[in-house]
């Protein structure tokens, strides 16, 4: 089952995707956030709650997209209560990349870079058996709900950025209940979007490189994930294909299990605040930056995983240079 959020008659509505042409309107006020809250209150799954709320009204999916009414599939009424984070060095990559990584790992421990040490930790302990503590992954913060861009909308690039590169990823979407317990609603396709030139200059600038916009959706998948997912990442320029590459994801292609990544995120009490929404990116192994692509204003990213229905599409919008912000103080 897949759900979307969209604007409908002045409110945030939820639709059950019946196919690529048609969605079925759910009878719920307050979007997917309220649907999930109701599911918790009624001790039902989100999928069961959605089926009970499905009315007889059917709407044209393409018209919603064309009119710019499509929204990310989960949001919080207050963006400050939506936390956007992610984990890196989680994917094994393609066969060639994996072979190259294992060759690098064959050298002595003292010759490994910090990144390769982190990757090795994941290979050796990223999928612990139930009840055991697994390896801690690389973790990063992107921002709150204000950095989230809706599907089909432009991704803003700050004027000071040195790069604007896509990162096709799986995203976990979560709600914290009244007792401080995280609940995973499901998964979406995401474009984590980073400044790879900044990151490459010094890995300690990774934190800076991640403080960018991002997007996910348009569809929320409520079903269990296959262990292997295959998709396509594409960049269009002036309507023509500039670059494309297949990518793989899912636990079968990862050094870490989802359970381990979730444990090391939600083990922190500040991430279990009742009512909060969490958007967590699970990493990737496929980047156009690695193939020497330099994106520019107006380029369109398209990320497609067939299991998630409609592709995630966003254009680039480079911002004009702004004056340096000043910090005021009391004398």
C-alpha positions as CSV (number, residue, x, y, z in Angstrom):
1,X,0.0,0.0,0.0
2,X,1.2,3.5,-0.9
3,X,0.0,6.9,0.3
4,X,0.5,10.5,-0.8
5,X,-0.2,13.9,0.7
6,X,-1.5,16.7,-1.3
7,X,-3.4,20.0,-1.1
8,X,-7.2,19.5,-1.6
9,X,-9.9,22.2,-1.1
10,X,-7.7,24.2,1.2
11,X,-6.5,21.4,3.4
12,X,-3.7,18.8,3.6
13,X,-5.3,15.6,2.3
14,X,-4.1,12.0,2.1
15,X,-4.7,9.7,-0.9
16,X,-4.3,5.9,-1.3
17,X,-2.5,5.3,-4.6
18,X,-4.6,2.8,-6.7
19,X,-2.4,3.2,-9.8
20,X,-0.2,5.8,-11.5
21,X,-3.3,7.6,-12.8
22,X,-5.7,7.5,-9.8
23,X,-5.7,8.0,-6.1
24,X,-8.5,7.4,-3.5
25,X,-9.2,10.2,-1.1
26,X,-9.0,9.3,2.6
27,X,-11.5,10.8,5.1
28,X,-9.0,12.3,7.5
29,X,-8.2,15.9,8.6
30,X,-4.5,16.8,9.2
31,X,-2.7,14.7,6.7
32,X,-0.6,11.5,7.2
33,X,0.5,12.8,10.6
34,X,-3.1,12.7,11.9
35,X,-3.7,9.4,10.2
36,X,-0.8,7.9,12.1
37,X,-1.9,9.5,15.4
38,X,-5.4,8.0,14.9
39,X,-3.9,4.6,14.1
40,X,-1.9,4.6,17.4
41,X,-5.0,5.7,19.3
42,X,-7.1,3.0,17.8
43,X,-4.4,0.4,18.1
44,X,-4.4,-0.3,14.4
45,X,-1.7,-0.3,11.7
46,X,-1.5,2.8,9.5
47,X,-2.5,0.6,6.5
48,X,-5.6,-0.7,8.3
49,X,-6.5,2.8,9.4
50,X,-6.1,4.0,5.8
51,X,-8.4,1.3,4.5
52,X,-11.0,2.2,7.0
53,X,-10.8,5.9,6.0
54,X,-10.9,5.3,2.2
55,X,-14.0,6.9,0.7
56,X,-15.6,6.8,-2.7
57,X,-13.9,9.9,-4.1
58,X,-11.2,9.2,-6.7
59,X,-8.9,11.9,-8.0
60,X,-6.6,12.3,-11.0
61,X,-3.0,11.8,-9.8
62,X,-1.4,13.6,-12.8
63,X,-3.7,16.6,-12.3
64,X,-2.5,16.9,-8.7
65,X,1.1,16.8,-9.9
66,X,0.4,19.2,-12.8
67,X,-1.2,21.8,-10.5
68,X,1.6,21.7,-8.0
69,X,-0.4,20.3,-5.1
70,X,1.8,17.3,-4.3
71,X,3.5,17.3,-0.9
72,X,5.9,15.1,0.9
73,X,4.1,12.0,2.2
74,X,4.7,12.9,5.9
75,X,5.1,16.2,7.6
76,X,4.6,17.8,11.1
77,X,2.2,20.7,11.5
78,X,5.2,22.6,13.1
79,X,8.4,22.1,11.0
80,X,10.5,22.6,14.2
81,X,9.2,19.2,15.4
82,X,10.4,17.4,12.3
83,X,14.0,16.2,12.6
84,X,15.9,15.4,9.4
85,X,19.0,13.2,9.8
86,X,20.9,10.4,8.1
87,X,23.6,7.8,8.1
88,X,26.5,7.3,5.7
89,X,28.9,4.5,4.7
90,X,26.1,2.1,4.9
91,X,26.0,0.5,1.4
92,X,28.2,-2.1,-0.2
93,X,27.8,-0.6,-3.6
94,X,28.2,-2.2,-7.0
95,X,30.3,-5.3,-7.5
96,X,33.3,-3.2,-8.8
97,X,33.0,-0.7,-5.9
98,X,32.8,-3.5,-3.4
99,X,35.8,-5.3,-4.8
100,X,37.8,-2.1,-4.7
101,X,36.7,-1.5,-1.1
102,X,37.8,-5.0,0.0
103,X,41.2,-4.5,-1.7
104,X,41.6,-1.3,0.3
105,X,40.5,-3.1,3.5
106,X,43.2,-5.7,3.0
107,X,45.9,-3.3,4.0
108,X,47.1,-2.9,7.6
109,X,44.8,-1.1,10.0
110,X,47.3,1.7,10.4
111,X,47.0,2.5,6.6
112,X,43.1,2.7,6.6
113,X,41.5,6.1,6.3
114,X,38.9,7.0,9.0
115,X,36.2,6.5,6.4
116,X,37.4,3.0,5.6
117,X,37.7,2.2,9.3
118,X,34.1,3.2,9.7
119,X,33.0,1.2,6.7
120,X,34.9,-1.8,8.1
121,X,33.1,-1.5,11.4
122,X,29.8,-1.7,9.5
123,X,30.9,-4.8,7.6
124,X,32.0,-6.6,10.7
125,X,29.2,-5.5,13.1
126,X,26.4,-3.6,11.3
127,X,24.0,-6.5,11.4
128,X,24.0,-7.9,14.9
129,X,21.7,-10.7,16.0
130,X,18.6,-9.6,18.0
131,X,19.4,-8.3,21.4
132,X,23.0,-7.5,20.7
133,X,24.6,-4.1,20.2
134,X,25.8,-3.5,16.6
135,X,28.4,-1.2,15.2
136,X,27.7,2.5,15.5
137,X,27.3,4.1,12.0
138,X,28.4,7.5,10.7
139,X,25.5,9.9,11.5
140,X,24.7,13.4,10.4
141,X,22.1,16.2,10.8
142,X,20.5,18.0,8.0
143,X,17.9,20.3,9.7
144,X,14.3,20.5,10.7
145,X,11.2,20.4,8.5
146,X,12.1,23.7,6.9
147,X,14.8,22.0,4.8
148,X,12.3,19.6,3.3
149,X,11.3,20.4,-0.3
150,X,8.1,18.9,-1.8
151,X,8.3,16.5,-4.8
152,X,8.3,18.3,-8.1
153,X,9.5,21.6,-6.4
154,X,12.9,23.1,-6.9
155,X,15.8,22.4,-4.4
156,X,17.4,25.7,-3.3
157,X,21.2,25.8,-3.5
158,X,22.9,28.4,-1.3
159,X,25.1,30.9,-3.2
160,X,28.1,29.8,-1.2
161,X,27.7,26.1,-2.2
162,X,30.5,24.5,-4.2
163,X,28.4,21.6,-5.4
164,X,24.8,20.5,-5.6
165,X,24.7,16.8,-6.0
166,X,21.9,14.2,-5.7
167,X,22.0,11.2,-3.3
168,X,19.4,8.6,-4.1
169,X,18.4,6.9,-0.9
170,X,15.8,5.1,1.1
171,X,14.2,7.2,3.8
172,X,12.6,5.9,7.0
173,X,9.6,8.0,8.3
174,X,8.8,7.9,12.0
175,X,6.4,9.2,14.6
176,X,7.1,9.3,18.3
177,X,4.1,8.3,20.4
178,X,2.9,9.8,23.7
179,X,5.2,7.4,25.7
180,X,8.3,8.4,23.8
181,X,8.3,5.2,21.6
182,X,9.3,5.5,17.9
183,X,7.0,4.0,15.3
184,X,8.1,3.6,11.7
185,X,5.2,4.4,9.4
186,X,7.1,3.2,6.3
187,X,9.6,4.2,3.7
188,X,10.0,6.6,0.8
189,X,12.4,7.4,-1.9
190,X,14.7,10.3,-1.0
191,X,17.2,12.7,-2.5
192,X,19.4,13.6,0.4
193,X,21.3,16.2,-1.6
194,X,24.8,17.3,-0.5
195,X,27.8,19.5,-1.3
196,X,30.3,16.9,-2.3
197,X,33.1,19.3,-3.2
198,X,33.0,20.7,0.4
199,X,33.0,17.2,1.8
200,X,35.9,16.0,-0.5
201,X,38.1,18.9,0.6
202,X,38.1,17.7,4.2
203,X,35.9,14.9,5.6
204,X,35.6,16.9,8.8
205,X,33.5,19.3,6.7
206,X,30.9,16.5,6.2
207,X,28.6,18.2,8.7
208,X,28.7,21.4,6.6
209,X,28.1,19.6,3.4
210,X,24.9,18.0,4.7
211,X,23.3,21.3,5.8
212,X,21.3,21.6,2.6
213,X,17.7,21.1,1.4
214,X,16.4,17.6,0.7
215,X,13.3,15.9,-0.7
216,X,11.5,12.6,-0.4
217,X,8.4,10.9,-1.7
218,X,6.1,11.4,-3.4
219,X,4.8,8.1,-2.0
220,X,4.9,6.5,1.4
221,X,5.3,2.7,1.2
222,X,3.6,0.9,4.1
223,X,4.5,-2.6,3.0
224,X,7.6,-4.5,4.1
225,X,10.7,-3.8,2.0
226,X,12.3,-6.4,-0.3
227,X,15.9,-7.1,0.7
228,X,17.0,-5.9,-2.7
229,X,15.7,-2.9,-4.5
230,X,16.9,-1.7,-7.9
231,X,16.3,1.8,-9.3
232,X,17.6,4.5,-11.6
233,X,19.1,7.9,-10.8
234,X,18.9,10.4,-13.7
235,X,19.8,14.1,-14.3
236,X,18.0,16.0,-17.1
237,X,19.4,19.3,-18.5
238,X,17.2,21.3,-20.8
239,X,14.9,18.3,-21.2
240,X,17.7,16.0,-22.4
241,X,19.3,13.2,-20.4
242,X,22.6,14.4,-19.0
243,X,23.5,11.4,-16.8
244,X,21.9,8.2,-15.6
245,X,23.0,5.2,-13.5
246,X,21.3,2.3,-11.9
247,X,21.5,2.0,-8.1
248,X,20.7,-0.7,-5.6
249,X,19.6,-0.5,-2.0
250,X,17.8,-2.5,0.6
251,X,19.3,-4.5,3.5
252,X,20.8,-7.1,1.1
253,X,23.0,-4.3,-0.3
254,X,23.9,-2.7,3.0
255,X,26.5,-3.2,5.7
256,X,24.0,-2.3,8.4
257,X,20.6,-3.5,9.1
258,X,17.8,-1.0,9.4
259,X,17.2,-2.1,13.0
260,X,20.8,-1.3,13.8
261,X,20.7,2.2,12.2
262,X,17.4,2.9,14.0
263,X,18.8,1.8,17.3
264,X,21.7,4.1,17.1
265,X,19.5,7.0,16.2
266,X,16.7,6.5,18.7
267,X,18.9,5.5,21.6
268,X,19.3,9.3,22.3
269,X,16.5,10.5,24.6
270,X,16.3,13.8,22.7
271,X,15.2,11.9,19.6
272,X,12.2,10.3,21.4
273,X,10.2,13.5,22.2
274,X,6.5,12.7,22.0
275,X,4.7,13.9,18.9
276,X,7.9,14.5,16.9
277,X,8.4,13.3,13.3
278,X,11.7,11.9,12.1
279,X,12.9,11.7,8.5
280,X,16.0,9.5,8.4
281,X,18.1,8.9,5.2
282,X,19.8,5.5,5.0
283,X,22.7,6.2,2.7
284,X,23.7,5.5,-0.9
285,X,26.5,4.2,-3.1
286,X,25.7,6.0,-6.4
287,X,26.5,9.6,-7.1
288,X,26.8,11.5,-10.3
289,X,29.6,13.5,-8.7
290,X,31.7,10.3,-8.8
291,X,31.4,10.4,-12.6
292,X,32.6,14.0,-12.8
293,X,29.1,15.6,-13.3
294,X,28.9,19.3,-12.3
295,X,25.2,20.2,-11.9
296,X,23.9,23.7,-12.7
297,X,20.8,25.8,-12.2
298,X,17.7,24.3,-13.8
299,X,19.0,20.7,-13.9
300,X,16.3,18.1,-12.9
301,X,17.0,15.1,-10.6
302,X,14.8,12.1,-11.1
303,X,15.1,9.1,-8.7
304,X,13.0,6.0,-9.4
305,X,12.5,2.8,-7.4
306,X,9.6,0.9,-9.1
307,X,8.4,-0.5,-5.8
308,X,7.6,3.1,-4.7
309,X,5.5,4.1,-7.6
310,X,6.0,7.6,-9.1
311,X,9.6,8.9,-9.3
312,X,10.9,11.6,-7.1
313,X,11.6,14.7,-9.3
314,X,13.2,18.0,-8.3
315,X,14.9,20.8,-10.2
316,X,17.8,22.9,-9.0
317,X,17.5,26.6,-8.1
318,X,20.8,28.3,-7.4
319,X,20.2,31.2,-5.1
320,X,21.7,34.7,-5.4
321,X,24.6,35.8,-3.2
322,X,23.4,37.4,0.0
323,X,25.0,39.7,2.4
324,X,26.8,38.1,5.3
325,X,24.5,37.7,8.3
326,X,25.4,39.8,11.2
327,X,25.0,38.9,14.9
328,X,23.5,41.6,17.0
329,X,24.4,42.0,20.7
330,X,23.4,44.1,23.7
331,X,26.0,46.6,25.0
